[in-house]
Every structure is written in C-alpha cells, then in structure tokens.
Amino acid sequence: MALSKIGYERSEQMKSTAMGEFEAWASSYDASPLQRFLFQPAYRMVLEEIYRWRKDDDRPFDALDIGCGTGTLPAMLAASSLPVRAVGLDYSPAMCTVGEKKARETGLDDRLSFVAADSEHLPFPDGSFDVVSCSNSFHHYPHQETVVKEIRRILRPGGRFLLIDGFRDNVIGWVVFDMIVKAVEKEVFHAPWPTIDGYFRRAGFQAIRRRKFGFWLPLLLTVGEA
C-alpha cells in the first residue's frame, strides 16, 4: 500500500510539474529555440511518414497529435494536400487556446480542432482515428504504457502510431536527456528503446519499426501498426 501511494504521488507530481511548465510556456512556446533544433525536425519526420503512407490514398482520414503544444504539427498536417481532419490534444488548456487562435488566423479551423485532456484517458470512442502521433512529450507521462494502450484503443484497424522522443541509448543522448533535460524539467523519464518496444508489443501493435535521427539532439521514431 505504501509503494502504491508513493507511486500515485509521484505520478501526480509529474503531471502537476508538466502542467505548470506548459501553462507558463504557452505564450512564448513558438519562439523557443527548441522549435528549430528539436521540434521542427521531429515534425518533418512525422509528416514524411504520414505522407509516404497516405499519398496514394484519396480517402479522407482522421489524425490525432497528442501533446500537441500550440498545434504546429497538426496545423502543418491540416495545411498539407492530404485529405485529413486533424485534432490536437494537450494536457495544457493554455497551449490549446494558442493553437485554436493560430488555426483561426490561418484559416485552418475547418480542418483542425483542439482538445485539452489527459493522454491516459483519451476522450474518444474506440477506433476514432487512422493515425496518432506523439512528438517530444512522451517523457512527461507518468504511466507511459497506459498511454500507448489508450492510443491502440482509439486507432482503427490498420492505423498507425508514430512516437518520437529523445533517444537516450547512446552517450550523447544520455547526457542530453538523462542529465541536462532531467535537471531542467525534473519530473521526466526518457524510456530506453527496448522499453518502448515492449510498450508497443504488449499493446498489440504489429510491424513495429524504429528510426534514430539527429546527432547532438538524437531522437527516436517508433512506428507501430494497429
């Protein structure tokens, strides 16, 4: 019981820390240098994967980006030539508010919407989406395996889950993510790739593949098929 209570308190602390950080960061998030050096390369990788998968299919599809921040990635997807209906989901209401404002200003609000919610309890019925992405926010989730199972639940058969987070399984990644990022952000956990692989397999994903990219800020893309 004591361990269970400690685990609960830690998970609530991780969520509270993340909420505080991102609520405060929302107004200046798009001006952060991390956009150029960390986030944008990840966004391009997700878009490349989705485009390669859907470019020859003219049927409309539904995409969800979890941990969307101010919605840059789902906005890029909504602005593309693909027949997509995009949803951005973030734990921080302030991030979603900024995203909604950007969507209105760019005329994307007919193809892009936002939801403030907890990734452990996705507010969608089973089989709601064709593709789900999660880019550089997974390390903030206290119950990562629960999130992966929830994502599997809301994917349609044949759908894809694309996860990108810091690759900490080499020396550079260990220093960047396990030392520097953890010292700055405190309550975070960058899962080793075998751990992520286990999450995907136990959730029932098939055809799992991964791709490392980036040198000084190494990232790992993991893709699974529902």
C-alpha positions in Angstrom: 0.0 0.0 0.0 2.8 2.4 0.9 4.5 1.8 -2.5 1.2 2.3 -4.3 0.7 5.6 -2.5 4.3 6.7 -3.4 3.7 5.8 -7.0 0.5 7.7 -7.1 2.0 10.8 -5.5 4.9 10.7 -8.0 2.6 10.4 -11.0 0.5 13.3 -9.7 3.7 15.3 -9.2 4.8 14.6 -12.8 1.5 15.8 -14.1 1.5 18.9 -11.9 5.0 19.8 -12.9 4.2 19.4 -16.6 1.0 21.4 -16.3 2.8 24.3 -14.6 5.6 24.3 -17.1 3.5 24.3 -20.2 0.8 26.7 -19.0 3.5 29.2 -18.3 5.3 28.4 -21.5 2.3 28.7 -23.9 2.6 32.3 -24.8 6.3 32.1 -25.8 6.4 28.4 -26.9 6.6 29.2 -30.6 9.6 31.5 -30.2 11.7 28.9 -28.3 15.0 27.8 -30.0 13.8 24.3 -29.4 11.4 24.8 -32.2 14.2 24.9 -34.7 16.6 22.5 -33.3 14.4 19.8 -31.7 10.7 20.1 -32.6 10.8 21.0 -36.3 13.0 18.0 -37.3 10.6 15.8 -35.4 7.5 17.3 -37.1 9.1 16.9 -40.5 9.8 13.2 -39.7 6.1 12.6 -38.7 4.8 14.4 -41.9 7.2 12.4 -44.1 5.9 9.1 -42.6 2.3 10.0 -42.9 2.7 11.4 -46.5 4.6 8.3 -47.6 1.7 6.1 -46.1 -1.3 8.1 -47.4 -0.1 9.9 -50.6 -1.7 7.4 -53.0 -4.9 7.1 -51.0 -7.5 9.9 -51.6 -9.9 8.8 -48.9 -10.3 11.3 -46.0 -8.6 10.2 -42.8 -8.5 11.3 -39.2 -5.3 12.2 -37.3 -4.6 13.0 -33.7 -1.5 14.6 -32.3 -1.0 14.0 -28.6 1.0 16.5 -26.6 0.5 19.0 -29.5 1.7 22.1 -27.7 0.4 25.1 -29.7 -0.6 22.9 -32.5 2.2 23.4 -35.1 2.4 19.7 -36.2 -1.4 19.2 -36.6 -1.5 22.6 -38.4 1.2 21.5 -40.8 -0.8 18.3 -41.5 -4.0 20.2 -41.9 -2.3 22.7 -44.3 -1.0 19.8 -46.5 -2.5 18.4 -49.6 -3.7 15.3 -47.8 -7.4 14.8 -47.2 -7.1 14.9 -43.4 -9.2 16.0 -40.4 -6.7 16.8 -37.7 -7.1 17.1 -33.9 -4.5 18.4 -31.5 -4.7 17.2 -27.8 -2.7 18.7 -25.0 -2.8 18.5 -21.2 -2.4 22.3 -21.0 -5.5 24.3 -21.8 -3.3 27.3 -22.5 -1.5 25.5 -25.2 -4.8 24.5 -26.8 -6.0 28.1 -26.6 -3.0 29.4 -28.5 -3.4 26.6 -31.1 -7.0 27.5 -31.6 -6.1 31.1 -32.2 -3.4 30.2 -34.7 -5.9 27.9 -36.6 -8.5 30.7 -36.9 -5.9 33.2 -38.1 -4.6 30.9 -40.7 -8.0 29.7 -41.9 -7.4 26.1 -40.8 -10.1 25.9 -38.2 -12.4 23.9 -40.5 -9.8 21.1 -40.7 -8.2 21.4 -37.3 -9.6 21.3 -33.8 -8.2 21.1 -30.2 -9.0 19.2 -27.1 -7.5 19.7 -23.6 -7.3 16.3 -22.0 -5.1 13.7 -20.2 -3.3 11.3 -22.5 -4.0 8.5 -20.1 -7.8 8.9 -20.6 -8.3 9.9 -24.2 -11.9 11.3 -24.6 -12.6 9.4 -27.9 -14.5 6.2 -28.7 -12.7 3.1 -29.8 -11.5 3.2 -33.4 -11.7 7.0 -33.9 -8.5 7.7 -35.7 -6.4 6.4 -38.6 -3.1 7.9 -37.3 -1.9 9.1 -33.9 1.3 11.0 -33.4 3.2 11.9 -30.2 6.2 14.1 -30.6 8.6 15.1 -27.8 6.1 14.9 -25.0 6.1 11.2 -24.0 8.8 11.7 -21.4 6.3 13.8 -19.3 3.8 10.9 -19.0 4.0 9.1 -15.7 2.1 6.0 -17.0 3.6 5.6 -20.4 2.3 2.1 -21.1 -1.2 3.1 -20.2 -1.0 5.9 -22.8 0.2 3.5 -25.5 -2.7 1.2 -24.8 -5.1 4.1 -25.0 -3.7 5.0 -28.3 -4.1 1.5 -29.6 -7.7 1.6 -28.4 -8.6 4.7 -30.4 -6.9 3.5 -33.6 -8.8 1.9 -36.5 -7.6 -1.4 -37.9 -4.5 -0.8 -40.0 -3.9 2.6 -38.4 -0.5 3.9 -37.4 1.0 5.2 -34.1 4.1 7.4 -34.6 6.1 8.1 -31.4 9.1 10.4 -31.3 11.0 11.2 -28.1 14.6 11.7 -27.0 17.0 8.8 -27.8 19.0 8.3 -24.6 20.6 5.0 -25.5 24.0 6.4 -26.6 26.4 8.6 -24.7 25.2 11.9 -26.3 21.6 11.1 -25.7 22.2 10.0 -22.2 24.0 13.3 -21.4 21.3 15.4 -23.1 18.2 13.7 -21.9 19.1 11.9 -18.7 21.4 14.6 -17.4 20.6 18.0 -18.8 16.9 17.7 -19.6 16.1 15.9 -16.4 18.0 18.5 -14.4 15.9 21.3 -16.1 12.5 19.6 -16.3 12.8 17.5 -13.1 9.9 15.0 -13.3 10.6 13.3 -16.7 11.5 9.9 -18.0 13.0 9.2 -21.4 12.3 5.5 -21.9 15.1 3.3 -23.4 14.2 1.9 -26.8 13.7 -1.7 -25.6 11.1 -0.4 -23.0 9.3 1.5 -25.8 9.3 -1.6 -27.9 7.7 -3.5 -25.0 5.0 -0.9 -24.6 4.1 -1.3 -28.3 4.1 -5.1 -28.3 2.1 -5.5 -25.2 -0.5 -3.0 -26.5 -0.9 -5.2 -29.6 0.9 -3.2 -32.2 2.3 -5.0 -35.3 5.0 -4.3 -37.9 7.0 -2.2 -35.3 9.9 -0.4 -36.7 12.2 2.4 -35.4 14.5 5.0 -36.8 17.1 7.2 -35.0 17.8 10.6 -36.3 19.7 13.7 -35.1 23.3 13.8 -33.7 23.6 16.3 -30.9 19.9 16.1 -30.1 19.2 12.4 -31.0 15.6 11.4 -31.4 14.0 8.0 -31.9 10.9 7.5 -34.1 8.9 4.3 -33.3 6.1 3.3 -35.6 3.5 0.6 -34.9 0.5 -0.7 -36.9 -2.8 -1.3 -35.3 
